[in-house]
Amino acid sequence: MLEYNVTGSTFTSVNFPRINLPPYDKSPSRRLLHVHQNVPGVLSHINGIFAKNNVNVLSQYLRTNELIGYAIADVDAEYKDSLFDDLQKVPHTIKVRIL
C-alpha cells in the first residue's frame, strides 16, 4: 500500500491491475493516476484532454483487468488548473489522483 501511495505502483496488488512502475522523480514532473472502468476509448479521451490542456506527456503506462483500467502518466509539472477537473469528467472514471 505504501508503494501505491508514493509511486502509484500496484505490482503487489491482488485485486487491481498490476503494474510495476519505474522510480518516480517528482521534479520537474507530476504523476497522474487515472482509475476507470475497462471500456474502449478511455485512454483516447485522456490523451485528448492532455492535448486540449497543452500537457507534455513524458511517459505513459496502462494496465487493465476484466473490470478496471489503470492509466498512469508522468507529465511536465506545468499544466492548467482545469486538467484535474477535465480528467475527473472522463466517462467511466472511478478516481483521479496527482502525486
C-alpha positions in Angstrom: 0.0 0.0 0.0 2.9 2.4 0.8 4.3 1.9 -2.7 1.0 2.8 -4.3 0.7 5.9 -2.2 4.2 7.1 -3.0 4.7 6.0 -6.6 1.3 4.7 -7.9 2.8 1.2 -8.4 0.3 -1.7 -8.0 2.8 -4.6 -8.6 1.9 -6.4 -5.4 -1.9 -5.9 -5.7 -4.2 -9.0 -5.9 -7.4 -7.2 -6.9 -6.2 -4.3 -9.1 -4.4 -4.2 -12.4 -0.7 -5.0 -11.6 1.9 -2.5 -12.8 5.5 -2.1 -11.7 6.5 1.5 -12.4 10.0 2.9 -12.7 11.1 5.1 -9.8 9.3 8.4 -9.8 11.4 11.6 -9.7 8.9 14.3 -8.6 10.9 17.1 -10.1 10.2 18.6 -12.6 7.2 16.4 -13.4 3.9 15.2 -11.9 2.5 11.7 -12.0 -1.2 11.5 -12.8 -3.2 8.3 -11.8 -6.5 7.6 -13.6 -8.6 4.6 -12.5 -11.5 3.8 -14.7 -13.9 1.1 -15.9 -12.2 -1.0 -18.5 -14.2 0.1 -21.6 -12.9 1.1 -25.1 -12.0 4.7 -25.7 -11.0 5.9 -22.2 -7.2 6.2 -23.0 -8.1 8.1 -26.1 -10.3 10.5 -24.1 -7.5 11.0 -21.6 -4.9 11.8 -24.3 -7.4 14.2 -25.9 -7.6 16.1 -22.6 -3.8 16.2 -22.4 -3.7 17.8 -25.9 -6.5 20.2 -25.0 -4.7 21.4 -21.9 -1.3 21.5 -23.8 0.2 18.9 -21.4 3.6 17.4 -22.3 3.5 13.7 -21.5 6.9 12.3 -20.5 5.8 8.7 -20.1 2.6 6.8 -20.0 1.5 3.4 -18.7 -1.7 1.4 -18.9 -2.8 -1.9 -17.4 -6.2 -3.4 -17.3 -8.0 -6.4 -15.9 -11.5 -7.5 -16.9 -13.2 -4.7 -14.9 -10.7 -1.9 -14.1 -8.3 0.2 -16.2 -5.4 2.0 -14.6 -3.6 4.7 -16.6 -0.5 6.5 -15.3 1.1 9.5 -17.0 4.2 11.4 -16.0 3.8 14.9 -17.3 5.6 18.2 -17.1 4.8 20.0 -13.9 3.4 23.0 -15.7 -0.3 22.5 -16.7 -3.6 24.3 -16.5 -5.6 24.1 -13.3 -8.5 22.7 -15.4 -6.6 19.5 -16.2 -7.7 17.7 -12.9 -11.3 18.6 -13.4 -11.3 17.6 -17.0 -9.8 14.2 -16.1 -12.4 13.6 -13.5 -15.1 14.2 -16.1 -13.9 11.4 -18.4 -16.7 8.9 -18.9 -16.3 5.8 -16.7 -13.8 7.5 -14.4 -13.6 5.9 -10.9 -10.8 8.1 -9.4 -8.1 10.6 -10.4 -5.1 11.4 -8.3 -2.0 13.5 -8.7 1.2 12.6 -6.9 
